[in-house]
Amino acid sequence: MTPRTQPAAPPCILVIFGVAGDLTRRLLLPALYNLRRANLLPEDFALIGVARSDKDDATFRDDLGDSLREFSLGEVVASDWDWLAERMSYLQGEFDDPTVYERLTQRLAKVREEHHTGGNCLFYLATPPQAFPKIVRRLGDADLVKEDDGRWRRVIIEKPFGTDLRSAQALNLELLSVLAEHQIYRIDHYLGKETVQNIMVFRFANGIFEPLWNRNHIDHVQITVAETVGVERRGKFYEETGALRDMVPNHLFQLLTFIAMEPPTCFAADAVRAEKCKVLDAIHDFGSQDVRQNVVRGQYDAGALGGTAVGPYRKASNVAPDSTTETYVALKLMIDNWRWAGVPFYLRTGKALARRRTEVVIQFKQAPAALFRDTPVERLTANDLILHIQPEEGVTLRFGAKIPGPSVRMGSVEMKFDYRDYFKAAPNTGYETLIYDCMTGDATLFKRADCIEAGWRVVQPVLDAWSEDGVAGLLIYPAGSAGPGEADALLARDGRRWRILGGSDGNRVASERSNISAESG
């Protein structure tokens, strides 16, 4: 990760429940290693892993060392790994077994004495969501989350935060019966991406853009989170979840709120999160007719990606042969406030699509074309501001310029800023910032209970309508395409169109460059 000027986090013990899972191996462990490399972990630091498998401390460290060498984004420096490994220990047991928490209490006391970590503890629940309430209850019963004598106790919870509005409310009630809100860190790894965090700086630190960031100058906004991978081995999870639950109330709404929020009074956690929550509260309610008119759902069928055949979703492991689970969703939202009245927000996400891309497109209103009525220019170039989140990270601004020659002809040009070229940032997992912020007590990038429920409140009518409709309205699209054609119609009826993903589906096969040339007349 990029070297920082911040001080190291305060002394603490990190306890990871579910330490044997993929999340720890692929993301959390490399993030901790990167924090060590950046001198952001405290010298008085220790890690305790909790999982069901039976192993001793030495085997645990060896296993994590192998995982780090496999998944690290750079070379593993032996001295830094040795520093981390000597601070690691393992505790075997079931998450709902009260004796595990008795042994954890004893282990914490021993580790505090050995590594001088003080009384600060961070509990990371890298487990299936059904384990969240039982672990928190057991931590509470064992007095492990009690804060006194200046020590803090915090709990990190991974998404999903419920599967609908009712379950999200129930989960929040259970958590808040044991923990105070300031102790709960609901993590969304998208917020660890530098380009997502940069949206606030980009908007509020640049006088060139902030005056234009409203209904007077912006025509519409597109938010895309497209994946090329299919469901792969996650059929059981995906059958119970689908694209809407999996992506919209968290990842897409996080991007939406950063784009649409009002300027906070400061960058303190509560100020930022309050403004983000206001955006969700202002989204126009979906009625059943709105759902059928402004939401498109699809499921991928057989197709090809990069010349490789892809089977249909319904043939994936642990997927019902008559499944109605959506792997694609596109929706049109309206935000009923002064800044955004009349500006549509189009969101889409899906699996097995033509290209992996996460981006936000801000399309500005066109200037009057009357000046060019006696020239070959038939229409003006769209002015797009594109915030690239992944796989590339950067910003592109597209605008019109005169093509050299005796007549007035217009072409489209781009100014592009790329994070890798300009800042030379080291690769990271996106969890480094989030873990560091948890240790330092900065909750700005984490979701509050009311924001969780506000997001579910928006999508609940969609879930209800789909439950009533069953298979009706579920569209099939070929893997390797840009999704169902009806998603194009969602914008076309408003005289707009998606930024092209690419693919082999008819009129959407054109490249980005040919599209730009056509627009230039």
N, C-alpha and C positions, 0 to 999 in steps of 0.2 A: 504494500500500500504506500501511498505518498507520505513521505516524512512529515511530521506535524510539529508544531511549536507547543502543543498542549503538554501539560505535565502528565506523568504516569497516573493511572487510576489509583485510588486509595487501597490500602491492604484489604484483601478479602479472600474468601473461599468460594469457588464456583462448584456447585453440585449439579451434575447433569443426570437427570432421570432419563433412561432410554439411551444410555451412552453407547450401546452396541449397534444402534441403528445407522442407516445411511446418512441421516442429517448430520450426525456428529462426524462420521468418517469423511464425508465429502465436503462439508462446509464449515462446521464449527471448529474442528481441529485445525484446518488450514488457517482459519481466521485468527485463532488464538496464537498460532505460530507467527502469523504476520504482525500481530500486535506486539509480540515479543521482539521481533526484528525491528519494529519501529520504536522500541523502548516505551511502550504505552501500558504494558502490564507492570504492576507494582513488584518490587523485589520480594515483598511479603505476600506471595500469592500461592494458592494451592488449588488443586482440582480433585474432586471425588466423583467417580463415575458409579452410577447405580444401574444395574440391569439384572436380568434373570439368569443368564448363563453363569456357570460355576468356573471361576478362574482366580488365580492369585494376582498380586500386584505386578509381579515381573511379567507374567503372560499378558496382562492388560497393557502394560507399557509397550511390549514388543508388538502387539496387535495394532496399537495406535501408531507406532512408528512405521509399520508397513503401510498403513492407510495414508499417512502423511506423505510418504515417498511416492505413493500411487496418485494422490489427488492434489498435491501441492502444485501451485501455478508457476513455481520457480524451483531453483535448486535448494535442497534442504541442507542448511549449514549445521554440522554436527554439534557445535557448541551451543547453538540456540535450542536445538531439539533436546540435548542433554539437560539444559536448564529447565525446560518445561517438563521433561519426563521425570526428573527427580522430585517434582512437586505433585505427582499424580499417584492416586491410590484408588482401589476398587472395592465396592460393596455389593455383594450378591443378595438378591431377594426379590420377592413379589411386591408390586407397588401398593397393594392393599393390605399388606401384612404389618400389623402394628409393631412387631418385634424389629422390623427393618428400621423403623424410625428411632427405636431405642438404641440400636447399634449405630445408627447415623449420628445420634446425639453424642455417643461416646467417641466416635471417630472424629467428629468436629472438634471436640475438646483436645484430643490427641494431636490433630493437625495444627490447631492454633498454637499449641505449645512448641511443636517442632519447627514451624515456619513463621511464628510470630505474626500471624495474620489478623489478630484482633478479633472483634466479634461480628464483623460484617460478613453476610452470606448472600449469595445470589443463587437462587434455585432455578434451573433451566429445565422446563418440561418438554423434552424432545421425544414425546410419546404420542400414540394415537389420541385423538381428542376425548374419547370416552374415559381416559385415565385422568384428565385434568381435575375434575371435582374430587375424586377419591384421594389423589396425592395431596391436594391443597387441604382437604379435611384432615388427613393424617398429619401433615405438617403442623396444622393448628392444634390438634390434640396433643402433639408432643411438645408444644410451646416453642417450635423452631422458627416461627415467623413473628415472634414477639419482639418489638423494638423497645429498648431501654438503654440507659447509660450512654446515649449518643451513638449506639450501633444501629446499622440499618439491616433490614431483611427484605429482599425483593424477589419477585417471582416472574419469570419470563414464560409467556404462553405463546405457542405457535398457532397459526391458523390451521383449520377453520374455527372461527368463533361462532359456533352454532351452525345449523343447517337451514334455518328459517328464523323469522322474527321471534316466534315463541321460544324456540330452543336457545336463541341468543340471550333473550331476557332471563330465561331460567339459569343459564350458565353464569351470567353476570350476578344474579342473586346469590348463587352458591359461592362464587368467589368473594363477593363483598360481605358475606356472612362470616368470613374468616379473615380477610385482608382488607386494609384500607385501599382506596383507589390509588393513592400515591405509591403503593407497593406493587401494583400490577403493571407489567410491561407487556402489552399485546403486540407481538412483533410481526411485521410484514416486511419480508426481505427486500421488496421493491424499494422501500424507503432508504435502504442502505446504498443504493446506486447514486453515484455522484451526480449524474445528470438529472435525477429526480430532485435531489436537494438543490441543484443549481436553478431549478425553475423559480424558486423564491428570489434568489439573487438576481437572476436574469430579469425578472419582472420589476422588482422593487428598487434595484440599484441603478437602473438605466433609464434616464429621462427620455431617451429616444423611443422607448416602447410603452412605458406605463401610461402616458396620456392617450395612447391608441387602444388600450386594452378594455374595450367596452362595445356596447351595441352600436355606437355611432360609426365605428370603423371596422369592426370584425363581422364578416358575413356568416361564418359558421366555424365550428371546431370539430376535428376528427381525432379520435383516440383509438389506436390499433394495438392489440397485443396478439400477434399471429405466431403460431408454432408450426414447425414442419413435422414434429414427432406426432405419432398417433398415441393411442392409449397404452400400447406396449403391455407391460406386466401389471398395470394398475387397474385392470378391469373391475375388480370387486369395489375398489374405492370409487372409481368413476361412475359406476352404475348407480351408486347412492348419492352422487354429487352432481355431475354434469357441468357444462361450461359456465352456466350462469352462476351457480353457487360457488364454483371453484375460483372464478376470476373477477366477477363484476363487483360484489360488495366490498372487495378488498383492493386488488391491484388497480383495476380501472377507476374505481371511485377515488383512490388515493391520487392518481394522476388528475382526475377531474377536479378534485377539491384544490389542489395546488394551482391549477390553471385559473379557476373561477373565484377563489377566495378574495375577500377584501383585504387590504393591507392591515396586518395586525398592529397593535400599538407598540409591540416590541417582539423580539424573537424568543421570548419566554414560552415554555411549553403550553401553559394554559391559554395564553393569548393566541398562539398559532392554532391550537386545536379547537378553540371556540369559533374562530372564523371558518375553519374547514367544516365544522359541524353545521354552521349556518347555511352553507352551500347545499348540503344534503337535505336540510329541512326545507329549502326553497324549491326543490325539484317538484315540478308539476305532478300531481298524483295520477297514477295510471288507473283508469277504469277498465272494465273487461273489453270494451270496444277499442280503447287506446292500445291495449296489449296486442290485439289482433291486427291493428293498423300500423303500429309503430315498433313492433318487435318481430324479428325474424329468427327462427331457430332451425338448425340443420344438423344432420348426422352424416359423417363421411362414409362413402361406399368405396369399392375397389378402385384403384387408380395407380398412379406412378409418381415417384418423387426422385428427381435426378437420375432417371432411367431405371430405378429400382421399383419393382411392383410392390404395392401396398394393399393388403387385404382389407375388407370392409370392417367397420367397427363391430358389427354384430357377430363376426367370426373370431373376435379377439377372446383370449382366455378370460373366463369368469364373467362374460357378457351374455345376457339373454338373447336367444336367436330372434326374438320379436321386440327387442329393446326400443323404448321410446326416449331414451336419454339423449340429450342434445350434446354434440361436440362442437357446435358453433352457435354463437348468438350475436345478433346485431340489433341495436336499439337507438331510437331517437329520443332525446331528453330535452325538456325545456326548463330553464331556471327562472322562476318567477320573482325576480328582484330588479331593482333599478338598473344595475349595470348590464344585465344579460337579457332583459325582456326582448323577446322576438328572435334571439340568436339560438339556432338549434345546435345541440351537441350530439354527434353521432359516435357511438361506441361499437366496437366489434372485437371479437376474440374467437379463436377456434384452433382446432388441432388438425394435423395432416393437411396444412395449407401450402401454397406454392413457395412461400418464403418466410423465414424466421425474421420477425421485425416487431419491435415495440417503439412506437413514435406518437407524437402529438403534432397534428397539422393545424395551424392557425391560418385560416384563409381570410384575407382582408377584403373589404368591399372594393369593387372596381371604380376607377375614376371615370367621369363622363367621357364618352368616346366621340362627342361632337367635334372636337378639334381635329380628328383624323378622318372626317367624313369624305374628304376629297383625295384620300391617299389609298394605297393598296391594303392598308390595315383593316381587316374585317372585324376583329375583336381584340381587345387588350389582353395582355398576358396576366394571368392570375398572380397576385402577390401572396406567396405562401411563406410562412415561417414554420420550419419543421424542426422539432426538438427530437433528436434521435436518442433513444434510451438504450436499445440493444438490437443487434450485436455491436454495431458501431455506436459511439457516444460522441455527440456533438450537436451543432446547430447549423441549419442551412436556411438562407434567405434567398427567395427567388423573386426576380423582378424583371421588367421589360427594358430593353435597350435597342437603340437603332442599329440595324444591320448596315455595315459600310456600303455606300453606293449612292448614286445620284437621286434615287427616289426614297421616300420614307417607308421603310419596311421595318417591322419590329421582330426581334428575337428575344428569347428568354435566356437570362444569365443567372448564375448562382454564386453567392458568396458562402463559403463553408468553413466552419471552425470544427476541428477535430481534437478531442481531448488528448488522445495519444500523441499527436504531433506537437501540440502546444505545451502541455504540462509534463510530458514524459512520465505519466503516472504508472506506477508498478501495478501488475495485475492483482486483483483482490476478489474475494468471494461476495462482497457486499455486506457481510455480517460484521466486519471489523468495526465500523462506525457504531453499529447498533449495540454490540456487546460493550464497547467502551462507554457509550452513553449510559447504558444500564449501570455500569460500575460507578460512574460519576453522578448518577441521579438526574440526568437530563432526559426528560420524557417527551421532548418535542416531536420526535419521529415515531412515536408510539400512539396507539389508538385508545381513546377513552371510551368508557362504557356507553355513554350517550351517543357517540359517533358510530359505534358498532351497531346499535339499535336503529339509528337513523338510516344507515345504509340498507339494513334488512327491511326497513319500513318501505323503502322505495321499490325493492324487487319483490316483496311479498305478493302484491297483486298479480305479478307475472307468473309466479309459481302457482298461485291459485287458479288462474285462467288455464294454464297448461294442464293442471290436474283435471280440470273439467273437460278439456278438449281431448285428452289422451293422445293417440297417434295423429289425430287431425291437426294439420298445420306443421307437422314435422317434415322438413324438406331434405332431400337426399342430394349430396354433392360429391363429385369424384375427388378422391385423395389427390393432392397435387394441384388443385385448382385454387381459386380465390374465395371459395365458399359458394353458397346458393346464389343464383342470379337474382332472386327476390331481394337480396341485400342491396344490389345495385338499384333496384326499383325504389327502395326506401329513400334514396337520395335523388334519384332521377325525377320523381314526381315533384320535388322541390327545385328542380333545375340545377342540381349539383351532382357530383360524382366522387367516388372514393379515389384516393391516391392509389395507383395501381400496385398490386402485390406481384403480378406476374402469374404465369401458369399457362395451361393449355386449353382454356375454356373460351373459345370463340373470340369475341371482340375484346376480351381482357388480356389477350396474349401480348399485346403491344408493349414494347419496353418503355421505361420512363422517358428516355430521350426522344423516341418517336412521338410520344404524347406531347412533349414540350414543343416539338417542331410543328405539330398540327395546330397547337394553340397560337403559334406565332403568326399564322396566316400566310 
